[in-house]
Amino acid sequence: MSDWTMAQAKRDFERGLLKSVHIVDTGIDTWAVQITSTLGMDGTGWLLGAKHKEPRQMKTLDAAVEAIRQIGFLVKQLEVCNLKK
């Protein structure tokens, strides 16, 4: 599993090495961005904060969407899942 700083995510996106992103509710009124690589060895990891190199916690969905846009992805829709089913 790999994790990415914003700079690394932008670089890998430009190289065509990122497959998808997901916004994940961390359960503490914050959101995190999960990134999946096209390379099997990298798998799925997190967008990291530049300072502490830990998963970046965003206080709003808007901030998470903006981070995804900064990487280079186009956000067309948000999907909501019912986990009770």
Phi, psi and omega in degrees: 000136177246153171241158185229136164283170179301315181298317179294320180295316178299315180299312181292326176297313180299330179276356181078023185263000179249133184266315185201166174224153176224144172264126185244129175285118183279354177085002179233042180060030174222164183234148177231156179253123178257133185241138176244129180274156172283344180270124181303325183291335179274327177061224182241137179211197187244153168282123185263153169286142185294325185285306190258355178056035174243159180310128182289127181256121180250140185280342181225157174297324179302319179294321179293317178297318179297321177298319179297319178295321179297327176296322180133351180288150175263124180264114182258327180200158173250134181253134180248133182248143174266107184281352181282345181272000000 
